[in-house]
Amino acid sequence: MRKTPLILMAAALPMAVNAANTEFSYGGYIKFDAMYSQYSDGDMTAASGGRDFYIPSTIPTSNNTAEETSSVDFNARSSRFNFKTDTSLDNGQNISTFVEMDFLLTGDGNEVVSNSYNPRLRHAFIKTGNLLVGQTWSTFMNVDALPETVDFLGVSDGTVFARQSQVRYTNGGLQVALENPETTVVGVGATDDSGIPDIVARYNFKAGKNAFTVAAIGRQLAIQDGVKGGVDESTMGFGINVSGKIALGQDDLKFSYTTGQVARYVGLASAADAMRDADGDLQATDVSAAFIGYRHFWNDQLRSTIAYSMLDADYDSDNVADTTEASSVRLNLMYSPVAKLTYGVELSKATHKLDNDAEGDLTRLHFTTKYAF
């Protein structure tokens, strides 16, 4: 009987030795959001992610046939938790890991009794030396260029935004990555039929307090039905992104411009990557997306950001009933009485238009309280 504890201790010894060379840390934040939203052309369903944060494609549209509606939403679903390890190896190298979760966009849970929601995976990656493998921000995306907004993302229609599995190599300011491919097709949705990974090259550079990024991407857009004699089409897509932050004293100006056949990478995939023409050939969607945001510090505790963002999609044919335009403007006031605690209020106005001329507007007043730890 007494041998069991000794055996367990012996089994745990290697783990204890490894732990002696490993630093563990955790972080995240608690965020409460309260929103009053008005929709010009119909109701946004309670299950829509657009009730939690701004997703351009979820704004209801009509040809002036739907009535104006409104909704009030309280939630804490964007609260997140992360866990990190750093391990020093005997050969002098370092291995780090990072895992993060929040509760947005999960299907389970409701607001009737308990508001219970499943966690979702945001990041899970391993980094050693110049190599990163796992799921994290796409190399095509510049997180540091995002303006400060009360909304979870704010400039959704104008920014590159994607997290996905990848293999990334970094050498100074240069980054090269192979990333998980995906294609969205009008009337079909996501196909997951690409035969090669998305290839991204990016270069980051600084000039004083200013920071800039230039990125390029090449990708295969594909669709197949798996049936002999069925649809098996592909085409190539390319895109570029230029983004950065310009310091203006204590204030800052952030911007981004993206163009090419990169529809799923911008606007939270509001526009489809491609469509099939009359001959069944796959035709890529050309998109342009941009945002600009200016942040002004009134004092050490009080600041405001005004931001504008837009998306324009051009399909090979007309009247495909998919997003062709989206734009938004927002103004906020953020107050941090102590470090890591922020209260914020934001007023935003957004427009969503389909290429069959159906359109709709969203007006939202958004309050938040956030504590980072």
Protein Blocks (a to p, Z undefined) as FASTA:
>chain_A
ZZmmmmmmmmmmmmmmmmmmpccddeddddddddddddfbbcddfklmklmmccfklpcc
dehiaccdddddddfklpccddddddddfkopacdddddddfehiagdcfklnopacddd
fbdcddehjbccdddddfkbcfklpccdfbfnlpmmlpccdddddddddehjbccddddd
ddddehkbpnklafbdcddddddddehjbccddddddddddddehighiacddddddddd
ddddddehjbccdddddedjdkkmgghlmacfbdcdfkopacddddddddddddddfblm
bccdddddddddddfbehklpafbdcdddddddddfbghiacdddddddddddfkopacd
dddddddddddZZ
